[in-house]
Amino acid sequence: MARVAVAGAGAIGASVAYHLALAGARDVVLCDAGEVAGGATSKGMGGVRQQFSTAAEVRLAQASIAFFESLGPPYFLQVGYLFLATTEEGLAALEERRALQAGLGVPAERVDPSYVPGLATDDVLGAVVCRTDGVGSPPDVTRELVRRAAELGVDVQEGTRVEDVEADTVVIACGAWSAEVGRAFGIDLPVRPLVRQLLLTTPIEGLPDDLPMTIEAESGFHFRRREDRLVLAMTDPRPRWDEDPWVDESLFEDRRARLAARYGPAADASIEGGWAGLYDMTPDAHPIVGQVADGVYAACGFSGHGFMQSPAVGAALAEEILAGESSFDLSPYRLDRFAGGEVFPETLVL
């Protein structure tokens, strides 16, 4: 087996390297210019959902759930994803997505959201939950994958650029930096960085262990439990296409007020701080997965969904590299779709 160098030791790169080794590859290098589980992986919300608006994204997420379930706590907590609609338009869109998801086998169901103690639901016209969705820790899962990969013989090299590694095959899995790495190999990858920030509350007494990831369908405001605090996120008023992941403190009060209005137990909580990371966005918010040149493959452009889709992507791409094709249909994620105009935008980007 010729040497394979996987560039990027985040969730995606770690999964590709692990699945290559699991499938029998014995000369694999997992390298990162920084460190394992750095970059976006170190800053992610950690959501794992199957509730997308396109069949392609649903299938990737479905194929990943079993792996997360096999990890179990503390890596993955299957608390569910709860979407709340507060307008007729939002409810119609939510129901349209639910019908698509259910048709593909996702156990998304209509629910009375008052089952969550303390959740304000007077303005909610409808809600959908998928109880097999959940939350996890991207850095912890990634480090576990790297540990397993190393046990199988993968050579893990931190502080190493892939351009400096001798390899017959290269996999570009560098998140927001994938376009830059692609250029080093003469490849134009339409990936650019989008700043997204997360906010952390002060401690909140009595948070239930099974609090679902809760999302307002219209605004995109959402929150999850992380130990005795809540992590909050929402799309910025104006997209920040920037390589500098800075925190916009001017949004803190708005997010705190939204949380207090939606979740009573957090009414007295304040925002303790926040951090920002980079989404690796493509024009249609779908990833680029597969061969992009002779001896070069890509797994990037996940538009905020990389962690939750990493198990399926790692397995599928490893199979394609080793066997020439994957049993999982990767055709929706080919780079050449942009040249042919065959895009089908994913609209549910949180």
N, C-alpha and C positions, 0 to 999 in steps of 0.2 A: 504494500500500500504506500503510495507516494505521500509525502508530508503535506498535511493540511494545517494552515495557520488561520486561526479564528481571531479576528481583530475586534476587541471590545469584550471586557470581562464583566459586563452587566448581565441582567436577567436573560436577554436573548443570546448573547455570545456564550454564556455559561451553559445554557440549555443545548445549543448546537454542539459544543465541545463534548458535553456529557453524552449526548445521544450518539455522536460519532463513535466515541469509545465503547458505549454500550453495544453498538452494532458491530464491533470488532475492529475498528480502526486503531492501529497501534502506534502511529506516528503523528500525533496531534499536538499542536502548540496553541495554548490560549494566552494571548498577549494583550496588554493594555498599556497605553502611554501613561496612565495613572495607576489606579489600584483596583483590586477586585471589589465589585459592588459600589464603585464610586459613581460619579456623574448622576444622571437622572435616576438610576436605580436607588441611590442613597436618599432620594428626596421624594419618592413616589407616594401617592395616597394609599396604594396597596389594594385597591378594589379588584375583585374578580367577578365579572358578570357575563351573562349570556344574552342580556337584553340589549341588542343592537337593532339598527333600522334596516340593515341589509343582510341577506342570507349568507353572503361570504363571511362577514364578520361573526355572525352567529355561529357558523360551523367551526371557525377557528377556536372560538371560546368554548364551544361544546366539547371539542376534542381535548381541551386542556383541563376541564373540571376533574376528571377522574384522577389525574396526576396530583392535583392539589388536595383532593380528598385522601389520597394515599399518604400524603405528608401529614395531614391532620394538625391539631394544635401542637405547639404554638405557632407553627408556620402558617396555618390556614384555619380560620374560624368561619364555619358555614352559617353565618347569621342572616343571610339573605340580602337582597336589594329591594327597597321599597320606593316606588315612584308615585308621587302625588300630583294630581292634576287639579288646577283651581279655576280653569276656564273651559268653556265648551270646546274651543279649538284645541286646547291642550289635551282634553279628554279624548277627542276624536283621534288625535295623533297617537296618543298612548294606546288606545284600543287597536289602532291599525298595526302598531308595532307588536302588540301582544298577539294578535292573530297570526302575524308572520312567524313569530317565535314559536307559538304553540304548534303551528303547522310543521315546524322543523323538529318538534319533539322537546322543546324547552318547557319545563313545568311552570310557566308564568301564568298566574291566576289573578282574577279580580279579588279584591279583599277589602274589608272594612278596616281602614288604617287605625281606628281607635284601639286595635289590639295592642298597640305600642303605648304603654303607660306614659302619660305626660305629653304626648304629641298633640299639638293643636290641630284639629281637623274640621272646625266649623266651616271653613271656606273650601274644603276639599270636595270636589264633585265626583271624584273616582280615584281609585288607586290600584296598582298592580304590583304584585310581589313575586319574586322567584326565590324560593327558600333554599335552593341549592347553590345560589351565588354566595359570595362572602367577602371577607377581607383577610389580608395577610401582610407579612413584612417582606417587601422586596429585597432588602439587603440580606436578611436571614435566609430566605429561600435561595438566593443567588449563592451565598457562601456554602450552603449545603450542597448545591449542585456542583460547585467547584471542588468541594471536598470529595464528592463521589467520583467526579471526573479524574481527579488526581490519583485516587485509589485504583482507577482503571488504567493509569499510565499516562494521562494527559500532562504535558509539560506546561506548567502555569508560570508565566513570566510577567511580573508587574514592572512598570516603568520601561516598557519596551514597545517601540513602534513596529507595526507590522511590516513597514517598508524595510526594516532592518533584519527581518527574519527570512531565512532561506526556505522557500516553500514552493511546491508544485501547484498547490491550490490555495486560494485565499478566500476567506469569508469576511465580508465587511458588515460588522454589527456594532457600529460605533455611535448609534443614536444620532443626536443632532450634529455630530462631527462626521457623519458618514459621507456627506458630499465632499468634504475636504479630503478624506482618505480616498474616495473614489477618483478624484482628480489625479492623485498620485499614480493611479493605474490607468489613466486616460479614459475614465468613465464619468459621464455626466449623470449624477443621481439627483433628481429633483426633490431634495430634502432641505428644509430650512428650519432654523430654531425659532420656537415660540415660547416666550416666558410664561410660566404658570406658577402661581404661588399658593402655598398652604398656610393656614393659620392654626395656632394651638391655643386652646383655652386654658385658664387656670383650672385647678382640680375641681371636680364636681362630685359631690358625695352621692353614692348609691346608684351609679350608672349600671344598668343591667348588662350582664355578660352577653345577652343575646340581642342587644340593640342592633337593628339592621342598618346598613348603609341607607340613608334616607335622602331622597332627591326630589326637589321641586321641579316638575317636568318643564314648566315654562321658563323659569329663571335659570335653571341649572345649578342653583345653590344646593350643596349637599354636605353631609357630615357623617362621621363615623366615630366610634369609640376607639381610643387608644389608651389602654390602662385606665386611669381615673380622669382622663381628659377627653375632649372632643377635638378632632381635626376637621377644619372647615375648608371648603373650596368653592370657587365660582369663577366663571369666565370674566376676565377684566372688561370694563366698559369699552376699551379700545384694545385691539390685539397689539401685543408688544413683540414685534419681530426683531429680536435682539439676541446677541450672543452673551449678553451680560445678565445673569439671573438675579436681578435686584428686587427687593421687597418694597411694595408700594404701601406705606403705612397709612396713606390717606383713605384707604378702603377698610381699615380695621373697624371703624365704628358702624359702617353700613353692615358688614358681615356679622358683627356682634348683635346688632338690632334684629337682623333676620333670624338668627339663631334663637334669641330670646322670644320672638314672636311665634316661632314654630315649635320649640321644645321647652316646655315649662321648667323642668329641672335645671335648665341652664340659664334661667332668667337673670340670675345674679352673677354669672360668670363673666369674666373679662378676657380680653385677648392678651395672652402672655407674650406672644411673639409670633414670628413666622419665618418661612424660608421659601426660596424659589428655585425652580429647576427649569429644564428645557424639554419641551415636546419636540420630537423630530417629525415635523409635518410634511406630508405630501399634498399635492393639489387636490386630491379627492379623499384625503384622510384614511386611505387604505395603505397597508405596508407594501414594500417592494421585497419580494421573496423569490429567490431562484437565481439561475445563472444570468450574469449580466455581461460577460465577456469570456473568452477562452481562459479557463482556469480561475475565474473570479465569480464568486457568488455574493449575493447581498441578502441581508435580513435587517431591514431598517425602515424608517418612515412610519413607525407604528402609531404616531399621532396620539400618544398618551395611553395606548392599549398594550404596550409591549409586555409588561409583567404578566398580565392576565392571559395573554396568548402565547407566552414563551414555551410552555411544554409542547404544544402542538407544532409550533414553528420549528423548534429544535429537532423534533422527531422527523418531521416531513422533510426538512432540508438535509438532514443527515442521510436520510434514505436516498434522496435525489443525488447527492454527491457520491455516495458509495455504489448505488445501483443504476444510476443514470436517469431514474424517474422516481416519483413518489406515488404511493398509493393514495395519498391525500391530494385532492385537486388544488394545485397551486396556480392554475391558469388565471384566476382573477387578480393575482398579485405580480404579474410579470411587468418588467420595466417597459416593454414595448407598447403597453396599453396607452401610454401617454402620447406616443407618436401617432397612434391610430385613433385617438380621441375616444377610446372605449372606457370612459370613466363612469362610475355610478356612485356618487359621493355618499359617504357615511355621514349622517346628520347628527347622530347622537355622540358628540365629542364632549366629555365632561372635563 
